[in-house]
Amino acid sequence: MTLETLWFAIVALFWLGYLFLEGFDFGVGMLLPVLGKTNTERRVLVNTIGPVWDGNEVWLIVAAGATFAAFPGWYASLFSGAYLPLLIVLIALIGRGVAFEYRGKVDSERWRRVWDRVIIIGSWVPPLGVGLLLATTVLGLPLDAQGNRVGSPFESVRWDTLLGAVAIVGFSLVHGAAFLALKTTGDLRERARTLALRILPVGLLPLVAFLVVVQVREGKLWTLISLVIVVLAAAVAWLRLHADRDGQAFAALAVVITGAAVTFFGALYPNVLPSTLDPTHSLTVMNTAVSHYTLTVMTWVGAFGAPAVLIYQGWTYWVFRKRIGVQHIPAAH
């Protein structure tokens, strides 16, 4: 395996980590008005992701940073080609982070309602934008011979890329409901599990549909196997939820998003951004990568730095692994 291929796989792994970890905390934010009937219940929902949401967002930064460092041509064409959608995502993420910190600062129902709305909006917009970005990566942009986008700033917004955006939103909703079933107790947990059972078939349908589009257009024989695994894992997740096995259902959803990432990054390789104008204009792993020496240095740095980050984040999840409920929330002061 060449270093260029290795770093393509690493970038794909970073995106997978982001979709899995940030997927469920986006889902929690989206479900805030659905499952949080009272302020205490909304505090429970926020507290399930309170210790980890900012660590989850690091995966987005690392994915973008690794793309910039290893494949600057890919980074330049993709991020400039989808500049406006990404700007909206950035604003939503900033607002969401501020809302988590500010909603409990003032004992006022009106104050909390305002910041709750910011959390909800900030949880819906980013998965839409990230889904649009990843769909654009796989399905391509109108690129000229210099790798520049041809057309308007909204060339990335098409029916097939919008399907990819809805796919990530649907997965996040299901993932968030399953996570809340795993992390909460009492009536809140039962409502979360019931909701996950109801929305799982509908919520994951756009993801499967998008993967079928990718497979038909760009797929290989072996990516068909990962697509089948996605469908089977989704069925297992529903069955495990029905059997009241929250942890196993959550693990099955991890297999769903892993299979999805394997399918669309596997279908993409060796391209990193296809051109819809002329296949010869497509950006590939080889023609967008930095020098071999730079990739070698990055590999050594990553070999020492990545385990430390993974150990720390794993430790954080272990410390805050227990379920919480309304009985654990102290009265507001």
C-alpha positions as CSV (number, residue, x, y, z in Angstrom):
1,M,0.0,0.0,0.0
2,T,1.4,3.4,-0.9
3,L,1.4,6.3,1.5
4,E,-1.1,8.1,-0.6
5,T,-3.6,5.2,-0.3
6,L,-2.9,4.9,3.4
7,W,-3.7,8.6,4.0
8,F,-6.9,8.3,1.9
9,A,-7.9,5.4,4.2
10,I,-7.0,7.5,7.3
11,V,-9.1,10.5,6.1
12,A,-12.0,8.1,5.5
13,L,-11.5,6.7,9.0
14,F,-11.6,10.2,10.5
15,W,-14.9,10.9,8.7
16,L,-16.3,7.6,9.9
17,G,-15.3,8.6,13.5
18,Y,-17.1,11.9,13.1
19,L,-20.3,10.4,11.6
20,F,-20.5,7.8,14.4
21,L,-19.6,9.9,17.4
22,E,-21.1,13.2,16.3
23,G,-24.1,11.4,14.7
24,F,-25.7,10.5,18.0
25,D,-25.1,13.8,19.7
26,F,-26.6,15.6,16.7
27,G,-29.5,13.2,17.1
28,V,-29.9,14.1,20.8
29,G,-30.1,17.8,19.9
30,M,-32.6,17.1,17.1
31,L,-34.8,15.1,19.5
32,L,-34.7,17.7,22.3
33,P,-38.2,19.0,21.6
34,V,-39.6,15.5,21.0
35,L,-38.4,13.7,24.1
36,G,-37.7,16.6,26.4
37,K,-41.2,17.3,27.7
38,T,-40.0,19.3,30.8
39,N,-37.0,21.4,31.5
40,T,-35.6,18.6,33.7
41,E,-35.9,16.1,30.9
42,R,-34.2,18.4,28.5
43,R,-31.4,18.8,31.0
44,V,-31.1,15.0,31.1
45,L,-30.9,14.9,27.3
46,V,-28.2,17.6,27.2
47,N,-26.3,16.0,30.1
48,T,-26.1,12.6,28.2
49,I,-23.7,14.3,25.7
50,G,-22.4,17.2,27.8
51,P,-19.1,15.5,28.7
52,V,-18.4,14.3,25.1
53,W,-19.9,16.5,22.4
54,D,-16.9,18.8,22.1
55,G,-14.5,15.9,21.9
56,N,-16.7,14.4,19.1
57,E,-16.4,17.6,17.1
58,V,-12.6,17.2,17.1
59,W,-13.0,14.4,14.5
60,L,-14.4,16.9,12.0
61,I,-11.4,19.2,12.6
62,V,-9.0,16.3,12.2
63,A,-10.7,15.0,9.0
64,A,-10.5,18.5,7.4
65,G,-7.0,19.0,8.7
66,A,-5.8,15.7,7.4
67,T,-7.3,16.4,4.0
68,F,-5.6,19.7,3.9
69,A,-2.2,18.3,4.9
70,A,-2.2,15.1,2.8
71,F,-4.3,16.1,-0.2
72,P,-4.3,20.0,-0.6
73,G,-5.8,19.7,-4.1
74,W,-8.7,17.7,-2.8
75,Y,-9.2,20.2,0.1
76,A,-9.1,23.2,-2.2
77,S,-11.5,22.1,-4.8
78,L,-14.0,20.5,-2.4
79,F,-14.1,23.1,0.3
80,S,-14.2,26.0,-2.2
81,G,-16.7,24.2,-4.3
82,A,-19.1,23.8,-1.4
83,Y,-18.1,27.0,0.4
84,L,-21.5,28.5,1.2
85,P,-23.0,25.3,2.6
86,L,-19.9,24.8,4.8
87,L,-20.1,28.4,6.0
88,I,-23.7,27.8,7.2
89,V,-22.5,24.5,8.9
90,L,-19.7,26.4,10.7
91,I,-22.2,29.1,12.0
92,A,-24.6,26.4,13.2
93,L,-21.8,24.6,15.0
94,I,-20.6,27.8,16.7
95,G,-24.1,28.6,17.8
96,R,-24.7,25.0,19.1
97,G,-21.5,25.1,21.2
98,V,-22.4,28.5,22.7
99,A,-25.9,27.2,23.5
100,F,-24.7,24.2,25.5
101,E,-22.7,26.6,27.7
102,Y,-25.2,29.4,28.0
103,R,-28.6,27.6,28.4
104,G,-28.1,27.0,32.2
105,K,-26.6,30.4,33.0
106,V,-29.9,32.2,33.8
107,D,-32.9,30.7,35.7
108,S,-35.4,31.9,33.1
109,E,-37.8,29.7,31.0
110,R,-37.6,32.2,28.1
111,W,-33.8,32.2,28.3
112,R,-33.7,28.4,28.1
113,R,-36.2,28.3,25.3
114,V,-34.0,30.6,23.1
115,W,-30.9,28.5,23.7
116,D,-32.8,25.2,23.2
117,R,-33.9,26.5,19.8
118,V,-30.3,27.2,19.0
119,I,-29.3,23.7,20.0
120,I,-32.1,22.2,17.9
121,I,-31.2,24.3,14.8
122,G,-27.5,23.7,15.4
123,S,-28.1,20.0,15.5
124,W,-30.2,19.8,12.3
125,V,-28.0,22.0,10.0
126,P,-24.5,20.4,10.4
127,P,-25.5,16.8,9.4
128,L,-27.3,18.2,6.4
129,G,-24.2,20.1,5.4
130,V,-21.8,17.3,6.1
131,G,-24.0,14.8,4.2
132,L,-24.1,17.3,1.3
133,L,-20.3,17.6,1.4
134,L,-19.6,13.8,1.5
135,A,-22.2,13.2,-1.2
136,T,-20.5,15.8,-3.3
137,T,-17.1,14.1,-2.7
138,V,-18.4,10.8,-4.0
139,L,-20.7,12.0,-6.8
140,G,-18.5,14.9,-8.0
141,L,-18.6,18.5,-9.1
142,P,-18.3,20.2,-12.5
143,L,-14.5,20.7,-12.5
144,D,-12.4,22.0,-15.3
145,A,-8.9,20.9,-16.2
146,Q,-7.4,23.1,-13.4
147,G,-9.7,21.5,-10.7
148,N,-11.8,24.7,-10.4
149,R,-15.6,24.5,-10.0
150,V,-17.5,25.6,-13.1
151,G,-20.9,27.3,-12.4
152,S,-22.6,28.8,-9.4
153,P,-21.7,28.3,-5.7
154,F,-24.6,26.0,-5.4
155,E,-23.4,23.4,-8.0
156,S,-23.0,21.0,-5.1
157,V,-26.8,21.1,-4.4
158,R,-28.5,18.5,-6.6
159,W,-31.1,15.8,-6.0
160,D,-28.5,13.1,-5.5
161,T,-26.3,15.2,-3.0
162,L,-29.5,16.3,-1.2
163,L,-30.3,12.6,-0.8
164,G,-26.9,12.2,0.8
165,A,-27.7,15.1,3.1
166,V,-31.0,13.6,4.2
167,A,-29.3,10.2,4.6
168,I,-26.9,11.6,7.3
169,V,-29.8,13.4,9.0
170,G,-31.9,10.2,9.1
171,F,-29.0,8.2,10.5
172,S,-28.3,10.8,13.1
173,L,-32.0,10.8,14.3
174,V,-32.0,7.0,14.7
175,H,-28.6,7.0,16.2
176,G,-29.5,9.7,18.7
177,A,-32.7,7.9,19.8
178,A,-30.8,4.6,20.3
179,F,-28.1,6.4,22.3
180,L,-30.7,8.0,24.5
181,A,-32.3,4.5,25.1
182,L,-28.8,3.4,26.1
183,K,-28.0,6.3,28.3
184,T,-31.2,7.2,30.2
185,T,-33.5,5.5,32.7
186,G,-37.2,5.3,33.5
187,D,-39.9,6.7,31.3
188,L,-37.5,8.8,29.3
189,R,-35.6,5.7,28.3
190,E,-38.8,3.8,27.3
191,R,-39.9,6.7,25.1
192,A,-36.5,6.9,23.5
193,R,-36.5,3.2,22.7
194,T,-40.1,3.3,21.4
195,L,-39.2,6.2,19.2
196,A,-36.0,4.5,17.9
197,L,-38.1,1.5,16.9
198,R,-40.6,3.6,15.0
199,I,-38.2,5.8,13.1
200,L,-35.5,3.3,12.3
201,P,-36.9,1.9,9.1
202,V,-37.9,5.4,7.8
203,G,-34.7,7.1,9.1
204,L,-32.3,4.7,7.5
205,L,-34.1,4.3,4.2
206,P,-32.5,7.5,2.7
207,L,-29.0,6.1,3.7
208,V,-29.7,2.8,1.9
209,A,-31.1,4.7,-1.1
210,F,-28.1,6.9,-1.3
211,L,-25.7,4.0,-1.1
212,V,-27.6,2.2,-3.9
213,V,-27.1,5.3,-6.1
214,V,-23.4,5.4,-5.3
215,Q,-23.1,1.6,-6.0
216,V,-24.9,1.9,-9.3
217,R,-22.8,4.8,-10.5
218,E,-19.4,4.2,-9.0
219,G,-19.5,1.0,-7.1
220,K,-17.2,-2.0,-7.3
221,L,-18.1,-5.7,-6.7
222,W,-16.7,-5.7,-3.2
223,T,-18.5,-2.5,-2.2
224,L,-21.7,-4.3,-2.9
225,I,-20.8,-6.6,0.1
226,S,-20.6,-3.6,2.4
227,L,-23.9,-2.3,1.1
228,V,-25.5,-5.6,2.0
229,I,-23.9,-5.5,5.4
230,V,-25.5,-2.1,6.0
231,V,-29.0,-3.5,5.3
232,L,-28.5,-6.5,7.5
233,A,-27.0,-4.5,10.4
234,A,-30.0,-2.1,10.2
235,A,-32.3,-5.1,10.5
236,V,-30.3,-6.4,13.5
237,A,-30.5,-3.0,15.2
238,W,-34.3,-3.0,14.9
239,L,-34.5,-6.5,16.2
240,R,-32.2,-5.8,19.2
241,L,-34.2,-2.7,20.1
242,H,-37.4,-4.7,20.0
243,A,-35.7,-7.3,22.3
244,D,-34.8,-4.4,24.7
245,R,-31.1,-4.8,24.0
246,D,-30.0,-1.2,23.8
247,G,-26.3,-1.7,23.7
248,Q,-26.5,-4.3,21.0
249,A,-28.7,-2.1,18.9
250,F,-26.3,0.8,19.3
251,A,-23.4,-1.5,18.2
252,A,-25.4,-2.6,15.2
253,L,-25.9,1.0,14.2
254,A,-22.1,1.4,14.4
255,V,-21.9,-1.4,11.8
256,V,-24.4,0.5,9.7
257,I,-22.4,3.7,9.5
258,T,-19.1,1.7,9.1
259,G,-20.5,-0.2,6.1
260,A,-21.8,3.0,4.7
261,A,-18.4,4.7,4.9
262,V,-16.7,1.7,3.4
263,T,-19.2,1.7,0.5
264,F,-18.9,5.3,-0.5
265,F,-15.2,5.8,0.1
266,G,-14.5,2.4,-1.5
267,A,-16.6,3.5,-4.5
268,L,-14.8,6.8,-4.6
269,Y,-11.2,5.4,-4.7
270,P,-8.9,6.1,-6.5
271,N,-10.7,9.4,-7.1
272,V,-11.1,12.0,-4.4
273,L,-13.4,14.3,-6.3
274,P,-14.8,13.2,-9.6
275,S,-15.5,15.8,-12.4
276,T,-19.0,15.6,-13.8
277,L,-17.8,17.5,-16.9
278,D,-15.0,15.2,-18.0
279,P,-13.6,12.1,-16.2
280,T,-10.1,13.2,-17.2
281,H,-10.5,16.3,-15.0
282,S,-11.3,14.2,-11.9
283,L,-9.0,14.7,-8.9
284,T,-7.4,11.5,-7.7
285,V,-5.4,10.2,-4.7
286,M,-2.1,10.6,-6.7
287,N,-2.6,13.9,-8.4
288,T,-3.7,15.8,-5.2
289,A,-1.3,14.3,-2.7
290,V,1.7,16.1,-1.2
291,S,5.2,14.8,-1.5
292,H,6.2,11.4,-0.2
293,Y,8.5,13.0,2.4
294,T,5.6,15.0,3.8
295,L,3.4,12.0,4.0
296,T,6.2,10.1,5.8
297,V,6.6,12.8,8.4
298,M,2.8,12.9,8.9
299,T,2.7,9.1,9.3
300,W,5.3,9.1,12.1
301,V,3.6,12.0,13.9
302,G,0.2,10.3,13.6
303,A,1.6,7.0,14.8
304,F,2.5,8.6,18.1
305,G,-0.2,11.2,18.5
306,A,-3.3,9.3,17.5
307,P,-3.2,6.6,20.2
308,A,-2.9,9.2,22.9
309,V,-6.1,11.0,21.6
310,L,-8.0,7.7,21.3
311,I,-7.0,6.6,24.8
312,Y,-8.1,9.9,26.3
313,Q,-11.4,10.0,24.4
314,G,-12.1,6.3,25.3
315,W,-11.3,7.1,29.0
316,T,-13.8,10.0,28.9
317,Y,-16.6,7.7,27.6
318,W,-15.7,5.1,30.3
319,V,-15.9,7.7,33.1
320,F,-19.3,8.9,31.9
321,R,-20.7,5.5,30.9
322,K,-23.6,5.2,33.4
323,R,-27.2,5.9,32.7
324,I,-28.8,9.1,34.0
325,G,-32.4,10.1,34.6
326,V,-34.5,12.9,36.0
327,Q,-33.7,11.7,39.5
328,H,-30.1,12.7,39.0
329,I,-30.8,16.3,38.0
330,P,-30.6,18.7,41.0
331,A,-33.1,21.6,41.3
332,A,-32.2,24.7,39.3
333,H,-30.8,27.7,41.3
